[in-house]
Amino acid sequence: VTGVQTCALPISGLLEKVKQSLDGQYDYVAFEQVPSDPNTDAIEQICEQAKAAAADCLVAIGGGSAMDAAKGASCL
């Protein structure tokens, strides 16, 4: 789970580093559209995507918005 702004900063490479570390070891789905100040719609989308993928956990990458959204989705 990461925000739109984190994805817009490819220079940091953080998201790509995380994806590379997971490739071949774990199946994952990336939700990269968390807006600033996420609303319930974004949280419900994350939850639906996690359920469809039968996710065991959520990992938040970025700032507070991504973390808040991941925490909210994990409660649903």
Disulfide bonds with the S-S distance in Angstrom:
none
